[in-house]
């Protein structure tokens, strides 16, 4: 389950500052033509509009760190200099790499290369991090071993010139092994950070989805859906609306359940921002209703042939809401996906066992760290 809890108004467009060919440079913001360099098959959440969706998660705001050749970027990532620790459980490189987030399941099993180091020993730090829980290089050289080695060399040299004490990268995807190898070769510690879940849509219909599950799970899914129907609960979908007070109410319950402080204004603002950022037709609400009462919902954002699950909520005060979370999060999307041309669904971090049981694959994202002389 993932949640959108921090969204900012889109920032002003980045100033166009083209570095000389063959040079490493850092500039404020993300260029309007960023997506031209993504490459075929690049994850949707590495695109400009996903970066801008949650740019506020990046300490100091988004910067483009790029190696250029022949006048165009060859390899680029997003991140930037960080002056001090933020204390954030997932976004503070010192906390993550020193083991301070172990209790929250982040870098849970170590090793922790910055354990015992004081913040002043690692800051200022140059952080590589896209804001949507996955980080990878983009550009025509993203999978070229020589290009990514040159990128890492340029990054290290630039950071030394700027007086950085360290370099860190968070949420590194495993399907860019050339970049991970380049980091290790240059002396970075690369350690497991968190697990994320995704589901490839390989079935033609809902029966095909269920058939792909383990035998016991197949029976459990049918039983859960039967029980939901017997209680008079209807699962349906719609586009997001201008105002969503029912969703905000259920969001408050889930925030409270997991130890947070509900903020209705923030939740309503996040929903509006999603609608404005992606357009209402790309933001789908899958909901479970008993009569007029909303029992559960999940929000899926479409980008090309991929859905990303961003928000959910359940009325925990209603016993009849049992299993409706799974119906809105997994079963109805699995039924709709092949009809709507969806080929993959991103389920993000957390609740790994529930997601694995319902067909998700799990990949480990890494963190990397290098102390500079």
Secondary structure, 3 states (H helix, E strand, C coil): CCCCCCCCCCCCCCCCCCCCCCCEEEEECCCCCHHHHCCCCCCHHHCHHHHHHCHHHCCCCCEEEEEEECCEEEEEEEEEEECCCCCCCCCCHHHHHCCCCHHHCCCCCCCCCCCCCCHHHCCCEEEECCCCCCECCECCCCCCHHHHHHHHHHHHHHHHHCCCCEEEEEEECCCCHHHHHHHHHCCCEEEEEEEEEEEECCCCCHHHHHHCCCHHHHHHHHHHHHHHHHCCEEEEEEECCCCCHHHHHHHHHHHHHCCCCCCHHHHHHHHHHHHHHHCHHHEEEEEEEECCEEEEEEEEEEECCEEEEEEEEECCCCHHHCCHHHHHHHHHHHHHHCCCCCCEEEEEECCHHHHHHCCCEEEEEEEEEEECC
